Amino acid sequence: MDLTRRALQVAPELLGCVLRVRGIGVRIVEVEAYEGADDPASHAWQGPTARNASMFEAGGRIYVYTLHGHACLNVVCGPEGVASAVLVRAGEVVEGIEEARERRPGVRDAWLARGPGNLCRALGVTRADDGTVLGSGGIELVPGAAPAGVRAGVRVNVSRAFARPWRFWDAGSASVSAAKLHPAARAAAPRQPSG
């Protein structure tokens, strides 16, 4: 897969690919694109910082940040110096399921990697993995079969540029996360007429 292209081009093509991290593999079923300086919802919107430096590297590595104490993994895309990344929101565990179950005890298999924080917990990804080049450090992205049906919609839980339909998911997967809109997006949604 050509990761030198921008996130919006790459994002839907990641669906069906397998992300392997040190013996556990997930089939990617949900992603969101973030386009740096062109996207107020992106961590890179206002330029490089110590936190988002990996987003400005050449495509083909991962950007890991933490949110509410949970790691979230992004595939960095585009040329060096242009921040562009795809958040991997959910996956189906297809390799190493026993270890994933140990990391998320009591959770049904379809939900082991449902949601970006849960996905990283199941895979064992931490902030220490930030900047890892795919194909090194035990982390790789393997092409897979595209899903039969792909849907697109607004991104989840962002307060800016929330109307952009830059979230893509496998319409047939039980592992796709719950789509919760940020309060700002809910407030801006058109009201339905009553009775």
HELIX and SHEET records of a PDB file:
HELIX    1   1 ALA A    7  LEU A   14  1                                   8    
HELIX    2   2 GLY A   36  ASP A   38  5                                   3    
HELIX    3   3 ALA A   53  PHE A   56  5                                   4    
HELIX    4   4 ILE A   97  ARG A  103  1                                   7    
HELIX    5   5 ASP A  109  TRP A  111  5                                   3    
HELIX    6   6 PRO A  116  LEU A  123  1                                   8    
HELIX    7   7 ARG A  127  ASP A  129  5                                   3    
HELIX    8   8 PRO A  183  ALA A  188  1                                   6    
SHEET    1   A 6 ILE A  62  LEU A  67  0                                        
SHEET    2   A 6 HIS A  70  VAL A  76 -1                                        
SHEET    3   A 6 ALA A  85  GLU A  95 -1                                        
SHEET    4   A 6 ILE A  24  TYR A  34 -1                                        
SHEET    5   A 6 VAL A  18  VAL A  21 -1                                        
SHEET    6   A 6 ILE A 139  VAL A 142 -1                                        
SHEET    1   B 6 ILE A  62  LEU A  67  0                                        
SHEET    2   B 6 HIS A  70  VAL A  76 -1                                        
SHEET    3   B 6 ALA A  85  GLU A  95 -1                                        
SHEET    4   B 6 ILE A  24  TYR A  34 -1                                        
SHEET    5   B 6 ARG A 167  ASP A 170 -1                                        
SHEET    6   B 6 VAL A 150  GLY A 153 -1                                        
SHEET    1   C 4 ILE A  62  LEU A  67  0                                        
SHEET    2   C 4 HIS A  70  VAL A  76 -1                                        
SHEET    3   C 4 ALA A  85  GLU A  95 -1                                        
SHEET    4   C 4 ALA A 113  ARG A 114 -1                                        
END                                                                             
